[in-house]
């Protein structure tokens, strides 16, 4: 008899737990706004996708190449542990103040006509961290070309994906020396 009562109580708890989880999922549908504040009611639960953050990153890269770092800077975490390695100035910067200065310097050379393309190599996300590995290609009107291998580490801050680290290295040309091409 005691065992039957215990099983019955366990079944009731299990059923009520399932009902509660189902109701919670139905009431907290994510609002995807990719880095911008929600225009919905403040009670809405905001969960931004990494894919949307990456799409914003691509827009920001083009703006940065045109000499406007403002949008790119909004995508970054402003914590003291953020880092940036490589890139235009081949800088190694740690902390938001140093990273911001690096981004301002990189954006100080405006280019009116620039083409930006990218090739995603890999990406993955967990509940609080994510990464993106891609190739970036910049073509400027004056004939300059910049091709980079880029790794970007993201972390969630207040349910928004923010950049915590970026490393950009030039892609080595495939030109072979005379000895290796024979």
C-alpha positions, 0 to 999 in steps of 0.5 A: 500500500505504501509503495502504491502511494509513493508511486502515485505521488511520484506520477503526480509530481512528474505530470505537474513538472511536465505541464509546467515545462510545457507552459514555460516553453509556450510563454517565453518565445525568443525575440530575435533582434541581433544586438539591438534592444527589443522594441517589444514590451520589457517583459519579453524574454530576449534571446539573440541568435549567434547567426543574427550576431554574425550577420551584424558582424558582416555588415559591421565589417563592411562599414569598418572598411569604409572608415566607420567603426561605430557599428563594429564597436557596438558588437563588442563586449566592453569588459576589461578581458576583451582582446584583438590580435592581428588585423590591419595594424597587426596589433595585440590589444587587451581591455576595452580601452585598448581594443576601442583605440585599435578599432578607431585607428583601423577605421581612420582610413576611409575607403569609399568603394570597397567590396567585402566578401566572406567564406564561413569555415566553421562556427559553433555555439553553446549556451553562453559562448560561440565562435566563428572561423571565416575568411574575409576578402576586401577589395578596394577601388585603388586595387588593394586586396586584403585577404584574412583568416579570422577567428571571432569568439563570442559570449552572451552578455544579457542575452546578447552575443558580444565579441570577446576576441578577434584574431585576423591574420593575412592569408599567405599567397599560394605563390611557390618558389622556383625550387618547390614548383619544379 
